[in-house]
Amino acid sequence: IPFILPVGMLEAELRRRELAGEPTGVTAHFQAVKTVTMALRQELAKENEILNRKYNIHLKSGKKKPTSALEAAEAALDQLEDDPNTLPVVRPGDASVAAPFTSRIPSV
């Protein structure tokens, strides 16, 4: 579904440009669309921030914000495990002191 700009906002921007003595040709219409689109984007960002604060949600993950240090650490570890581009995390108890010398993996 294509996004349609609110007609009133676009007409108001074109009228403002006309009254300011700016050109009103095709290029001016494209610039007006850009100006109105950016204004709508800013309004949407503000509304998103209000809703995210209201419902305590992170934008990137869609998960609720951790309320304790333990939850924050667990969330960070979960995020590391979910990312395929990160190196494997070695935790205490996973390997012995000799593991770097006996591992067949190029780097630990």
C-alpha positions as CSV (number, residue, x, y, z in Angstrom):
1,I,0.0,0.0,0.0
2,P,1.6,3.3,-1.0
3,F,1.9,6.0,1.6
4,I,-0.1,9.1,0.7
5,L,0.9,12.4,2.3
6,P,-1.8,14.4,4.1
7,V,-3.0,16.7,1.4
8,G,-3.5,19.6,3.8
9,M,0.1,19.6,4.9
10,L,1.4,19.4,1.4
11,E,-0.8,22.2,0.2
12,A,0.2,24.3,3.2
13,E,3.9,23.8,2.4
14,L,3.4,24.7,-1.3
15,R,1.4,27.8,-0.3
16,R,4.1,28.8,2.2
17,R,6.7,28.5,-0.5
18,E,4.6,30.6,-2.9
19,L,4.1,33.3,-0.3
20,A,7.8,33.4,0.4
21,G,8.5,34.0,-3.3
22,E,10.2,30.6,-3.8
23,P,9.8,28.8,-7.1
24,T,6.6,26.6,-7.4
25,G,7.6,24.3,-10.3
26,V,8.0,20.5,-10.3
27,T,11.3,20.7,-8.3
28,A,9.5,22.8,-5.6
29,H,6.8,20.1,-5.4
30,F,9.4,17.4,-4.8
31,Q,11.1,19.6,-2.1
32,A,7.7,20.2,-0.5
33,V,7.0,16.5,-0.4
34,K,10.4,16.0,1.2
35,T,9.8,18.7,3.8
36,V,6.4,17.3,4.7
37,T,7.7,13.8,4.8
38,M,10.5,14.8,7.2
39,A,8.0,16.6,9.4
40,L,5.8,13.5,9.6
41,R,8.9,11.3,10.3
42,Q,9.8,13.5,13.2
43,E,6.3,13.4,14.6
44,L,6.3,9.6,14.2
45,A,9.6,9.3,16.1
46,K,8.2,11.4,18.9
47,E,5.1,9.3,19.1
48,N,7.2,6.1,19.1
49,E,9.3,7.4,21.9
50,I,6.2,8.2,24.0
51,L,4.8,4.7,23.4
52,N,8.1,3.0,24.1
53,R,8.4,4.8,27.4
54,K,4.7,4.0,28.2
55,Y,5.1,0.3,27.5
56,N,8.8,0.0,28.6
57,I,10.0,-1.4,25.2
58,H,13.4,-1.3,23.5
59,L,13.1,-0.2,19.9
60,K,15.7,-2.5,18.5
61,S,14.8,-5.8,20.1
62,G,11.1,-5.3,20.9
63,K,11.8,-6.7,24.4
64,K,11.0,-5.1,27.7
65,K,13.9,-3.1,29.3
66,P,15.7,-5.0,32.1
67,T,14.8,-3.8,35.6
68,S,17.9,-5.2,37.4
69,A,21.6,-5.7,36.7
70,L,21.2,-9.4,36.4
71,E,18.4,-9.1,33.8
72,A,20.6,-6.6,31.9
73,A,23.6,-9.0,31.9
74,E,21.3,-11.9,30.8
75,A,19.9,-9.8,28.0
76,A,23.4,-8.8,26.8
77,L,24.4,-12.5,26.8
78,D,21.3,-13.5,24.9
79,Q,22.0,-10.8,22.4
80,L,25.5,-12.0,21.9
81,E,24.3,-15.6,21.4
82,D,21.7,-14.5,18.8
83,D,24.2,-12.6,16.7
84,P,25.8,-15.0,14.1
85,N,28.7,-12.6,13.5
86,T,30.1,-12.7,17.1
87,L,32.8,-15.0,18.3
88,P,31.7,-17.8,20.6
89,V,31.7,-16.8,24.3
90,V,33.7,-19.0,26.6
91,R,32.3,-18.9,30.1
92,P,33.9,-20.1,33.4
93,G,33.5,-23.9,33.6
94,D,33.3,-24.3,29.8
95,A,37.0,-25.0,29.4
96,S,40.1,-25.8,31.5
97,V,43.3,-23.8,31.7
98,A,44.8,-26.0,29.0
99,A,42.0,-25.5,26.6
100,P,43.8,-22.9,24.4
101,F,46.7,-25.3,23.9
102,T,44.6,-28.4,23.1
103,S,41.8,-26.8,21.1
104,R,41.7,-27.5,17.3
105,I,40.0,-24.2,16.7
106,P,42.4,-21.5,15.3
107,S,41.5,-19.0,18.1
108,V,39.7,-19.3,21.4
